[in-house]
């Protein structure tokens, strides 16, 4: 089994995403979505009218391939999604919004964590949404996170350990 890195790689910014990391994150999100799809939830601007046809794992693979971000960004994005839920309990990640929340969380993580990143028009093509919509969703997610994108090394390492444990189940 591939090991998930345990340190934030700020110096090297290695951009070789581990498939096991993407699969693990996708599986966790799919389990959440499976539960929240059963519940009534209010619609947000992140909600699509139709459920995207692409699986979360394939979506993450697509993002990793084209965004060329560090592995840390995927973990940080997962932390951002948890933070949104913690700060806004009425917002549920379901099959109509998880893809959009995910790409925007990854874009924010890239911009905060990585030294090199693309313009939003490029990320909108990866996401399959318009530039205008990506900009709007980015602004809304920043608001939902209270503009606090900092993730401590300790919290990051807790998530890495949880992902490792989840992977070993």
Rosetta blueprint (number, residue, H / E / L):
1 X L
2 X L
3 X L
4 X L
5 X L
6 X L
7 X L
8 X L
9 X L
10 X L
11 X L
12 X L
13 X L
14 X L
15 X L
16 X L
17 X L
18 X L
19 X H
20 X H
21 X H
22 X H
23 X H
24 X H
25 X H
26 X H
27 X H
28 X H
29 X H
30 X H
31 X H
32 X H
33 X H
34 X H
35 X H
36 X H
37 X L
38 X L
39 X L
40 X L
41 X L
42 X L
43 X L
44 X L
45 X L
46 X L
47 X L
48 X L
49 X L
50 X L
51 X L
52 X L
53 X L
54 X L
55 X L
56 X H
57 X H
58 X H
59 X H
60 X H
61 X H
62 X H
63 X H
64 X H
65 X H
66 X H
67 X H
68 X L
69 X L
70 X L
71 X H
72 X H
73 X H
74 X H
75 X H
76 X H
77 X H
78 X H
79 X H
80 X H
81 X H
82 X H
83 X H
84 X H
85 X H
86 X H
87 X H
88 X L
89 X L
90 X L
91 X L
92 X L
93 X L
94 X L
95 X L
96 X L
97 X L
98 X H
99 X H
100 X H
101 X H
102 X H
103 X H
104 X H
105 X H
106 X H
107 X H
108 X H
109 X H
110 X H
111 X H
112 X H
113 X H
114 X L
115 X L
116 X L
117 X L
118 X L
119 X L
120 X H
121 X H
122 X H
123 X H
124 X H
125 X H
126 X H
127 X H
128 X L
129 X L
130 X L
131 X H
132 X H
133 X H
134 X H
135 X H
136 X H
137 X H
138 X H
139 X H
140 X H
141 X H
142 X H
143 X H
144 X H
145 X L
146 X L
147 X L
148 X L
149 X L
150 X L
151 X L
152 X L
153 X H
154 X H
155 X H
156 X H
157 X H
158 X H
159 X H
160 X H
161 X H
162 X H
163 X H
164 X H
165 X H
166 X H
167 X H
168 X H
169 X L
